Amino acid sequence: QVRIVESGGGLVQPGGSLRLSCAASGSIGSIGAMGWYRQAPGKQRELVSTITSDGSTNYADSVKGRFTISRDNAKNTVYLQMNSLKPEDTAVYYCNTNARTRWEVVRRDYWGQGTQVTVSS
């Protein structure tokens, strides 16, 4: 199976920066789009940013100009560079990967366990 593991979360001051990493491992056949989602307490999960296999990106309006998504296909890893962080960015950030195992013929979504990001002074 495919396992998704996020890392890089933590406590940061407003205006600070943080970089999240998400690595896919296991019996991977191929990986398509990858993305980041977040969920604040009492709120619904929302899309933050996605990146396709060929590098096309999109961002939620709330993070445009502050966050940058990138990927390293050789390492099956996606990153989220977060700059100018605000208290409202506080949430659990989840990594989503559209992938298939070597024995699957169609890709499907895999989710990580989430990593906590807290922006506070």
One Martini backbone bead per residue (centre of mass of N, CA, C, O) as a GRO file, in nm:
protein
  121
    1GLN     BB    1   0.102   0.032   0.005
    2VAL     BB    2   0.029   0.373   0.067
    3ARG     BB    3   0.226   0.614   0.241
    4ILE     BB    4   0.155   0.911   0.439
    5VAL     BB    5   0.396   1.169   0.552
    6GLU     BB    6   0.409   1.429   0.771
    7SER     BB    7   0.608   1.737   0.817
    8GLY     BB    8   0.695   2.054   1.005
    9GLY     BB    9   0.538   2.118   1.229
   10GLY     BB   10   0.430   2.394   1.458
   11LEU     BB   11   0.557   2.671   1.628
   12VAL     BB   12   0.473   3.013   1.529
   13GLN     BB   13   0.508   3.329   1.454
   14PRO     BB   14   0.392   3.596   1.340
   15GLY     BB   15   0.550   3.615   1.017
   16GLY     BB   16   0.650   3.350   0.983
   17SER     BB   17   0.804   3.029   0.904
   18LEU     BB   18   0.718   2.721   0.716
   19ARG     BB   19   0.794   2.369   0.637
   20LEU     BB   20   0.632   2.125   0.460
   21SER     BB   21   0.621   1.764   0.447
   22CYS     BB   22   0.556   1.495   0.194
   23ALA     BB   23   0.574   1.139   0.200
   24ALA     BB   24   0.582   0.876  -0.026
   25SER     BB   25   0.526   0.524   0.034
   26GLY     BB   26   0.595   0.209  -0.107
   27SER     BB   27   0.398   0.046  -0.359
   28ILE     BB   28   0.468   0.240  -0.613
   29GLY     BB   29   0.363   0.325  -0.935
   30SER     BB   30   0.209   0.618  -0.920
   31ILE     BB   31   0.194   0.986  -0.937
   32GLY     BB   32   0.009   1.259  -0.925
   33ALA     BB   33  -0.145   1.454  -0.755
   34MET     BB   34  -0.083   1.709  -0.503
   35GLY     BB   35  -0.174   1.812  -0.155
   36TRP     BB   36  -0.320   2.067   0.062
   37TYR     BB   37  -0.483   2.060   0.379
   38ARG     BB   38  -0.717   2.212   0.622
   39GLN     BB   39  -0.806   2.209   0.990
   40ALA     BB   40  -0.994   2.372   1.205
   41PRO     BB   41  -1.148   2.421   1.481
   42GLY     BB   42  -1.483   2.378   1.386
   43LYS     BB   43  -1.396   2.317   1.091
   44GLN     BB   44  -1.361   2.270   0.769
   45ARG     BB   45  -1.211   2.128   0.524
   46GLU     BB   46  -0.947   2.277   0.322
   47LEU     BB   47  -0.805   2.400   0.052
   48VAL     BB   48  -0.475   2.515  -0.029
   49SER     BB   49  -0.297   2.315  -0.231
   50THR     BB   50  -0.183   2.227  -0.567
   51ILE     BB   51  -0.007   1.965  -0.767
   52THR     BB   52   0.097   1.844  -1.045
   53SER     BB   53   0.299   1.631  -1.223
   54ASP     BB   54   0.388   1.901  -1.414
   55GLY     BB   55   0.355   2.172  -1.200
   56SER     BB   56   0.076   2.263  -1.155
   57THR     BB   57  -0.082   2.535  -0.977
   58ASN     BB   58  -0.280   2.600  -0.672
   59TYR     BB   59  -0.471   2.847  -0.469
   60ALA     BB   60  -0.588   2.981  -0.212
   61ASP     BB   61  -0.668   3.302  -0.148
   62SER     BB   62  -0.553   3.306   0.156
   63VAL     BB   63  -0.237   3.213   0.035
   64LYS     BB   64  -0.165   3.402  -0.169
   65GLY     BB   65   0.180   3.499  -0.165
   66ARG     BB   66   0.274   3.293   0.089
   67PHE     BB   67   0.249   3.023  -0.058
   68THR     BB   68   0.446   2.722  -0.160
   69ILE     BB   69   0.440   2.473  -0.398
   70SER     BB   70   0.616   2.153  -0.419
   71ARG     BB   71   0.821   1.899  -0.598
   72ASP     BB   72   0.974   1.559  -0.577
   73ASN     BB   73   0.962   1.293  -0.779
   74ALA     BB   74   1.210   1.122  -0.687
   75LYS     BB   75   1.085   1.140  -0.367
   76ASN     BB   76   0.778   1.160  -0.330
   77THR     BB   77   0.751   1.488  -0.273
   78VAL     BB   78   0.586   1.745  -0.085
   79TYR     BB   79   0.566   2.103  -0.048
   80LEU     BB   80   0.517   2.377   0.208
   81GLN     BB   81   0.568   2.711   0.188
   82MET     BB   82   0.538   2.928   0.477
   83ASN     BB   83   0.458   3.267   0.481
   84SER     BB   84   0.335   3.506   0.663
   85LEU     BB   85   0.204   3.413   0.917
   86LYS     BB   86  -0.115   3.348   1.062
   87PRO     BB   87  -0.342   3.270   1.298
   88GLU     BB   88  -0.550   3.158   1.071
   89ASP     BB   89  -0.343   2.911   0.997
   90THR     BB   90  -0.441   2.748   1.215
   91ALA     BB   91  -0.386   2.390   1.184
   92VAL     BB   92  -0.445   2.095   1.029
   93TYR     BB   93  -0.226   1.938   0.804
   94TYR     BB   94  -0.296   1.778   0.491
   95CYS     BB   95  -0.205   1.514   0.282
   96ASN     BB   96  -0.250   1.463  -0.074
   97THR     BB   97  -0.250   1.158  -0.281
   98ASN     BB   98  -0.236   1.059  -0.617
   99ALA     BB   99  -0.236   0.701  -0.632
  100ARG     BB  100  -0.059   0.389  -0.705
  101THR     BB  101  -0.001   0.080  -0.709
  102ARG     BB  102   0.145  -0.184  -0.874
  103TRP     BB  103  -0.161  -0.338  -0.873
  104GLU     BB  104  -0.278  -0.085  -0.990
  105VAL     BB  105  -0.461   0.104  -1.258
  106VAL     BB  106  -0.579   0.323  -1.055
  107ARG     BB  107  -0.596   0.612  -0.910
  108ARG     BB  108  -0.589   0.735  -0.566
  109ASP     BB  109  -0.656   0.853  -0.254
  110TYR     BB  110  -0.422   0.977  -0.010
  111TRP     BB  111  -0.369   1.012   0.348
  112GLY     BB  112  -0.259   1.174   0.604
  113GLN     BB  113  -0.241   1.248   0.957
  114GLY     BB  114  -0.113   1.510   1.015
  115THR     BB  115  -0.012   1.858   1.098
  116GLN     BB  116   0.064   2.091   1.332
  117VAL     BB  117  -0.030   2.444   1.313
  118THR     BB  118   0.097   2.722   1.509
  119VAL     BB  119  -0.005   3.070   1.535
  120SER     BB  120   0.186   3.243   1.787
  121SER     BB  121   0.299   3.470   2.054
   0.00000   0.00000   0.00000
